[in-house]
Amino acid sequence: MKKNKIIIVGSGLIGRLMALYLGRQGHDIHLYDKADKKGTGSAARAAGGMLTPYSESLIAEPEIVKMGMQGINLWPEILSTLDEYTFYQQQGSLVVSHTQDVGDMQRFVRHIQTHWSQCDMQKLNRNQLAELEPEIARRFNSAIYLPEEGQLGNRKLMSALTHQLEVEGINWYLNSKVSHVSQGQITCNGHTLKADLVIDCRGTGASDDLKNLRSVRGELFQLIAPEVNITRPVRLMHPHYHLYIAPKPNNHYVVGATEIESDNTGPMTVRSALELLSAAYSVHPGFAEAEIKEQVSACRPALSDNCPAIYSEQGLLRINGLYRHGFLLAPIVLQQALAAVSAQFSSNSLSLLALADENPLIKQVS
């Protein structure tokens, strides 16, 4: 097979996965990023790693839910190819509500029953909830259990991908500011660099080239809470936010997330901090003594329809719009993006015509 030179711009989650898988296919990969190997400033670091499509179905498009359920089942295969340990869990999630928000919970239940009848939704009374999550049952008389859902450790995964890219010898250029991306070439630090294919994975950094791209600010807390023992993700019906508590190993918890139509990446506001932390405390009083390890704010890339897309033209792919569903949708986006790369180098013109039908995220650019 011909060894094609591929430049990937942006080493967030999708950029790293694409670099790894295309490198394994024998391509000559050159990965560029304006930041460091930790992914500082990327949406992937400012995430909870939630794999909860049904829980989010009230505010997500149906396509997101369908792709999300497919993606959950693909993650174990992807993780099995990484040398370093990463946290993955598929033991279900819980949805709870306080008395004043029971109407929202009822609306959620009707929505699942009406639109997602295949979902194995289970209504738990207090005794059943106590068997599953004893400390949640101290504050709530009932809950909805969604056994197919799960989570992963987003930062552990990013670290594992860093290690794997190094082990597999991917060319990785850090602190490299790419100012222009076009068919078969980029401009980086004032120099023009050419390739057989350029893949743009810059997220919000691609706003000058994708006019339908916008930034949506998300905020969360990283907490260390030794007095809390929750083992699976919990969603709390909240009047303003789709709030979650994601337990990680060693008493670490991620509490998020606000969703604000803004490109502001500054520190969290007092209002957001009070609402997030008060909501966590309302679920479990042990959060009152938690240590605030980190407050995180970042902007997520969203397209006009809130669904991801892969824009394909000769010599250039643009992958963007994963919004708040990056880890949920990454396996499906990876699959379809790899198909788009194969079509780029295929001599069969029919493959280009059939591509969009087989992979609906791919948009052909004339």
C-alpha positions as CSV (number, residue, x, y, z in Angstrom):
1,M,0.0,0.0,0.0
2,K,1.2,3.5,-0.8
3,K,2.4,5.4,2.2
4,N,0.3,8.6,2.2
5,K,1.4,11.7,4.1
6,I,-1.5,12.9,6.3
7,I,-1.4,16.0,8.4
8,I,-3.8,16.1,11.3
9,V,-4.5,19.5,12.9
10,G,-5.7,19.4,16.5
11,S,-4.8,16.7,19.0
12,G,-8.0,16.6,21.0
13,L,-9.9,13.3,21.3
14,I,-10.7,12.8,17.7
15,G,-7.4,14.1,16.5
16,R,-5.5,11.5,18.6
17,L,-7.8,8.6,17.6
18,M,-7.4,9.5,14.0
19,A,-3.6,9.7,14.3
20,L,-3.4,6.4,16.1
21,Y,-5.7,4.4,13.7
22,L,-4.3,5.9,10.5
23,G,-0.8,5.4,11.7
24,R,-1.7,1.7,12.3
25,Q,-2.9,1.5,8.7
26,G,0.6,2.5,7.5
27,H,0.1,6.2,6.7
28,D,2.8,8.8,7.4
29,I,1.1,10.8,10.2
30,H,2.0,14.3,11.2
31,L,0.0,15.6,14.2
32,Y,0.0,19.4,15.0
33,D,-1.4,21.1,18.0
34,K,-1.2,24.6,19.4
35,A,-1.0,23.3,23.0
36,D,0.7,20.5,25.0
37,K,0.3,16.7,25.2
38,K,-2.1,17.1,28.1
39,G,-4.6,18.7,25.8
40,T,-4.7,21.9,27.8
41,G,-7.7,24.0,26.7
42,S,-9.3,21.2,24.7
43,A,-13.0,20.2,25.2
44,A,-11.8,16.6,25.9
45,R,-10.3,17.7,29.2
46,A,-13.3,19.7,30.3
47,A,-15.7,16.7,30.2
48,G,-17.2,14.1,32.4
49,G,-16.7,11.2,30.1
50,M,-20.4,10.4,30.2
51,L,-21.8,7.6,28.0
52,T,-25.5,8.3,28.7
53,P,-27.5,8.7,25.5
54,Y,-30.9,7.9,26.9
55,S,-30.4,10.2,29.9
56,E,-29.6,13.1,27.5
57,S,-32.4,12.2,25.0
58,L,-34.6,15.1,26.1
59,I,-32.1,17.6,24.9
60,A,-30.3,15.7,22.2
61,E,-31.4,14.9,18.6
62,P,-32.6,11.3,18.0
63,E,-29.5,10.7,15.8
64,I,-27.3,11.5,18.7
65,V,-29.0,8.9,20.9
66,K,-28.8,6.2,18.2
67,M,-25.1,6.8,17.5
68,G,-24.4,7.0,21.2
69,M,-25.8,3.6,21.9
70,Q,-23.7,2.2,19.1
71,G,-20.6,4.0,20.4
72,I,-20.9,2.6,23.9
73,N,-20.6,-0.9,22.5
74,L,-17.5,0.1,20.5
75,W,-15.5,1.6,23.3
76,P,-14.2,-1.6,24.9
77,E,-12.6,-2.7,21.6
78,I,-10.9,0.7,21.2
79,L,-9.6,0.7,24.8
80,S,-8.3,-2.9,24.4
81,T,-5.7,-1.6,21.9
82,L,-4.2,0.8,24.4
83,D,-1.3,-0.3,26.6
84,E,-2.1,2.0,29.6
85,Y,-5.0,1.5,31.9
86,T,-8.0,3.7,31.4
87,F,-11.2,3.8,33.4
88,Y,-14.4,2.4,31.7
89,Q,-17.6,1.4,33.3
90,Q,-21.0,0.2,31.9
91,Q,-23.0,-0.5,35.0
92,G,-25.9,1.9,34.2
93,S,-26.8,5.3,35.4
94,L,-29.4,6.8,37.7
95,V,-31.8,9.7,37.1
96,V,-33.2,11.3,40.3
97,S,-35.3,14.4,41.1
98,H,-36.3,16.4,44.1
99,T,-40.0,16.8,44.9
100,Q,-40.2,20.2,43.3
101,D,-38.9,18.8,40.0
102,V,-41.0,15.6,39.9
103,G,-42.9,17.0,36.9
104,D,-39.6,17.1,34.9
105,M,-39.0,13.5,35.9
106,Q,-42.5,12.4,34.7
107,R,-41.9,14.2,31.4
108,F,-38.6,12.3,31.0
109,V,-40.2,9.0,31.7
110,R,-43.0,9.7,29.2
111,H,-40.4,10.7,26.6
112,I,-38.4,7.4,27.0
113,Q,-41.6,5.3,26.9
114,T,-42.8,7.2,23.8
115,H,-39.7,7.6,21.7
116,W,-37.2,4.9,23.0
117,S,-39.3,1.9,23.8
118,Q,-36.2,-0.3,23.3
119,C,-34.6,1.3,26.3
120,D,-34.5,-1.0,29.3
121,M,-35.7,1.7,31.7
122,Q,-36.4,0.6,35.3
123,K,-38.3,2.5,37.9
124,L,-36.8,1.9,41.3
125,N,-38.5,2.4,44.7
126,R,-36.4,3.3,47.8
127,N,-35.6,-0.3,48.7
128,Q,-34.5,-1.1,45.2
129,L,-32.5,2.1,45.0
130,A,-30.8,1.3,48.3
131,E,-29.6,-2.1,46.9
132,L,-28.1,-0.3,43.9
133,E,-26.8,2.9,45.5
134,P,-27.4,3.0,49.2
135,E,-26.1,6.6,49.8
136,I,-28.4,8.0,47.1
137,A,-31.4,6.3,48.8
138,R,-30.8,8.5,51.9
139,R,-32.1,11.5,50.0
140,F,-34.4,10.0,47.3
141,N,-37.4,7.7,47.5
142,S,-37.3,6.6,43.9
143,A,-35.1,6.8,40.8
144,I,-34.9,5.7,37.2
145,Y,-32.2,3.2,36.4
146,L,-30.8,2.9,32.8
147,P,-28.6,-0.2,32.9
148,E,-27.2,0.2,29.4
149,E,-25.4,3.5,30.1
150,G,-22.0,4.1,31.5
151,Q,-18.9,6.4,31.6
152,L,-15.2,6.4,31.0
153,G,-12.3,8.4,32.5
154,N,-11.7,11.2,29.9
155,R,-8.4,12.3,31.3
156,K,-7.1,8.8,31.8
157,L,-8.0,8.1,28.2
158,M,-6.3,11.2,26.9
159,S,-3.2,10.2,28.9
160,A,-3.4,6.6,27.6
161,L,-3.6,8.0,24.0
162,T,-0.6,10.2,24.6
163,H,1.4,7.2,25.7
164,Q,0.2,5.1,22.7
165,L,1.0,7.8,20.1
166,E,4.5,8.0,21.6
167,V,5.0,4.2,21.6
168,E,3.7,3.9,18.0
169,G,6.0,6.6,16.8
170,I,3.5,9.2,15.5
171,N,5.1,12.5,14.5
172,W,3.7,15.0,17.0
173,Y,4.4,18.7,16.9
174,L,3.4,20.7,20.0
175,N,3.0,24.4,20.5
176,S,2.4,24.7,16.7
177,K,0.0,27.4,15.7
178,V,-1.8,26.5,12.5
179,S,-3.2,29.6,11.0
180,H,-4.6,28.2,7.7
181,V,-5.9,24.8,6.6
182,S,-6.8,24.0,3.0
183,Q,-6.7,21.2,0.5
184,G,-3.4,19.3,0.8
185,Q,-1.6,22.0,2.8
186,I,-1.5,24.0,6.1
187,T,0.3,27.1,7.2
188,C,2.0,26.5,10.5
189,N,4.2,29.1,12.3
190,G,4.4,31.0,9.0
191,H,5.5,28.0,7.0
192,T,3.5,26.2,4.3
193,L,3.5,22.4,4.8
194,K,2.1,20.0,2.1
195,A,0.5,16.6,2.4
196,D,-1.6,14.1,0.5
197,L,-4.4,14.8,2.9
198,V,-5.1,17.3,5.6
199,I,-7.6,16.5,8.5
200,D,-8.9,19.4,10.4
201,C,-9.8,18.5,14.0
202,R,-9.4,21.9,15.6
203,G,-12.9,22.1,17.1
204,T,-13.8,25.7,18.0
205,G,-10.5,26.8,16.4
206,A,-12.0,26.1,13.0
207,S,-14.6,28.9,13.3
208,D,-13.1,31.0,10.6
209,D,-13.5,28.2,8.1
210,L,-16.8,26.7,9.2
211,K,-19.4,29.5,9.3
212,N,-22.1,27.4,10.9
213,L,-19.8,26.5,13.8
214,R,-20.4,28.1,17.2
215,S,-19.0,27.8,20.7
216,V,-21.0,26.6,23.7
217,R,-19.4,27.1,27.1
218,G,-19.4,24.3,29.6
219,E,-18.3,24.4,33.2
220,L,-17.7,21.7,35.8
221,F,-15.9,20.9,39.0
222,Q,-13.4,18.2,39.8
223,L,-13.9,17.2,43.4
224,I,-12.3,14.8,45.9
225,A,-15.0,13.6,48.3
226,P,-13.9,10.9,50.8
227,E,-17.3,11.0,52.5
228,V,-19.2,10.1,49.3
229,N,-19.5,6.6,48.0
230,I,-21.5,6.7,44.7
231,T,-20.5,4.0,42.1
232,R,-22.3,5.0,38.9
233,P,-23.3,8.3,37.2
234,V,-26.2,10.2,38.6
235,R,-28.3,12.8,36.8
236,L,-30.3,15.2,38.7
237,M,-33.4,16.9,37.2
238,H,-32.5,20.6,37.5
239,P,-34.4,23.7,36.5
240,H,-31.4,25.2,34.6
241,Y,-28.8,22.5,33.8
242,H,-28.7,18.9,32.7
243,L,-26.6,18.2,35.8
244,Y,-24.6,15.1,36.4
245,I,-22.3,13.6,39.1
246,A,-19.8,11.2,37.6
247,P,-17.8,9.1,40.1
248,K,-14.2,8.3,39.2
249,P,-11.7,6.1,41.0
250,N,-10.3,7.1,44.4
251,N,-13.2,9.2,45.5
252,H,-12.9,11.6,42.6
253,Y,-16.1,13.1,41.2
254,V,-16.9,15.3,38.3
255,V,-19.9,17.6,38.8
256,G,-21.2,19.4,35.7
257,A,-22.3,20.8,33.5
258,T,-23.5,24.2,32.6
259,E,-24.4,25.0,29.0
260,I,-24.1,28.6,27.9
261,E,-24.2,30.0,24.4
262,S,-20.9,31.8,24.7
263,D,-17.3,31.7,23.5
264,N,-16.0,33.0,26.8
265,T,-13.4,30.7,28.3
266,G,-12.8,32.7,31.5
267,P,-13.3,31.4,35.0
268,M,-16.6,30.1,36.3
269,T,-19.2,32.6,37.5
270,V,-20.4,32.7,41.1
271,R,-23.9,31.8,40.0
272,S,-22.7,28.7,38.1
273,A,-20.5,27.6,41.0
274,L,-23.2,28.0,43.6
275,E,-25.8,26.1,41.5
276,L,-23.5,23.2,40.6
277,L,-22.1,22.7,44.1
278,S,-25.5,23.2,45.8
279,A,-27.0,20.6,43.5
280,A,-24.3,18.2,44.3
281,Y,-24.8,18.8,48.0
282,S,-28.6,18.2,47.6
283,V,-27.8,14.8,46.2
284,H,-25.3,13.8,48.9
285,P,-24.4,15.8,52.1
286,G,-20.9,14.4,51.9
287,F,-20.1,16.9,49.1
288,A,-20.1,19.7,51.7
289,E,-16.6,18.4,52.9
290,A,-15.3,17.7,49.4
291,E,-12.0,19.3,48.3
292,I,-12.3,21.3,45.1
293,K,-9.5,19.9,43.0
294,E,-10.2,22.0,39.9
295,Q,-12.7,24.3,38.3
296,V,-12.9,23.8,34.6
297,S,-14.4,26.0,31.9
298,A,-14.1,25.3,28.2
299,C,-15.9,25.9,24.9
300,R,-17.4,23.0,22.9
301,P,-17.8,23.1,19.1
302,A,-21.4,22.9,17.9
303,L,-22.8,23.1,14.4
304,S,-26.2,24.6,13.6
305,D,-28.0,21.3,14.0
306,N,-26.0,20.2,17.1
307,C,-24.9,17.1,15.3
308,P,-21.3,16.3,14.2
309,A,-20.2,16.3,10.6
310,I,-17.3,15.3,8.4
311,Y,-16.8,17.6,5.5
312,S,-15.0,15.9,2.7
313,E,-13.3,17.5,-0.3
314,Q,-10.3,16.3,-2.3
315,G,-7.2,16.5,0.0
316,L,-9.1,17.8,3.0
317,L,-11.4,16.5,5.7
318,R,-12.9,18.7,8.4
319,I,-14.3,16.8,11.5
320,N,-16.3,19.0,13.8
321,G,-19.4,19.6,15.9
322,L,-19.2,17.0,18.6
323,Y,-20.7,19.5,21.0
324,R,-21.3,18.0,24.5
325,H,-21.2,14.4,23.1
326,G,-17.5,14.0,22.3
327,F,-16.8,10.8,24.1
328,L,-20.2,9.4,23.5
329,L,-20.0,9.8,19.7
330,A,-16.2,9.4,19.2
331,P,-16.3,5.7,18.1
332,I,-18.9,6.3,15.4
333,V,-17.2,9.5,14.2
334,L,-13.9,7.6,14.1
335,Q,-15.5,4.8,12.0
336,Q,-17.0,7.2,9.5
337,A,-13.9,9.4,9.3
338,L,-11.7,6.4,8.5
339,A,-14.1,5.5,5.8
340,A,-13.8,9.0,4.4
341,V,-10.0,8.7,4.4
342,S,-10.2,5.4,2.5
343,A,-12.4,7.0,-0.1
344,Q,-9.9,9.9,-0.5
345,F,-7.3,7.4,-1.6
346,S,-9.6,5.1,-3.5
347,S,-9.3,4.9,-7.3
348,N,-13.0,3.8,-7.5
349,S,-15.0,7.0,-8.0
350,L,-18.2,5.1,-7.1
351,S,-16.9,4.8,-3.5
352,L,-17.1,8.6,-3.2
353,L,-20.7,8.6,-4.5
354,A,-21.8,5.9,-2.1
355,L,-19.9,7.3,0.9
356,A,-22.5,9.7,2.2
357,D,-25.3,7.0,2.0
358,E,-23.3,4.5,4.1
359,N,-21.9,7.1,6.5
360,P,-24.5,9.9,7.1
361,L,-22.1,12.1,9.0
362,I,-20.0,12.6,5.9
363,K,-20.9,15.7,3.8
364,Q,-19.4,15.9,0.3
365,V,-18.0,19.3,-0.6
366,S,-17.9,20.1,-4.3
